[in-house]
Amino acid sequence: VIGMGNSPLIDYIKISPNRTMPRKHVIDTIPIHCVVGQCSVEILGDIFSNPSKKASSNYGIGSDGRIGMYVEEKNRSWCSSSASNDNRAITIECASDTRHPYAINDKVYASLIRLCADICKRNHIKALKWKADKSLIGKIEQQNLTVHRWFSNTACPGQYIYSRLGQIASDVNKTLGTTIEVK
């Protein structure tokens, strides 16, 4: 069985045509992205519903902290510029500032932690792990957070999120009741 349904935390749904059905790998990875805009889940849904964009994510978090779903977890989103990564990942886009360091607000952060913990619980991911090491892609026993910049010439997820991935993993793991050392 690949995946355990979709998150019950969803506030909005607009399924994107930009997806591959079904995904071809068990879910074991989470890449967190920045939208580069303080947009709503509805605007993100409109962006991802455009076939010419050739982009999507499983989930998005609007600037108000609401969570949208654009690609069901059983399917692969087109988010990380890597079919291999996206096939094993639940991708999350976060509303952010439009300039460096692409900060996210407290509402987005709180929803991100809740959503990541929910994804982990439903997909039997015991803990999030971050070592900031591109050579560990796919080595989920050591690192199961990935970033878009490892697969494409982009700053995504921006310095704000990137510099906090260890803290994000730690906060998610606390929510899961897991104690694991993260960078």
Secondary structure, DSSP 8 states (H G I E B T S, - for coil): -------TT-SEE---S-EESS-SS---BEEEEE-SB---HHHHHHHHT-GGG----SEEE-TTS-EEESS-TTSEES-SS-HHHHHHB--EEE-B-SSTT----HHHHHHHHHHHHHHHHHTT---------GGGTT-TTT--EE-GGGTSSS-TTHHHHHTTHHHHHHHHHHHHT------
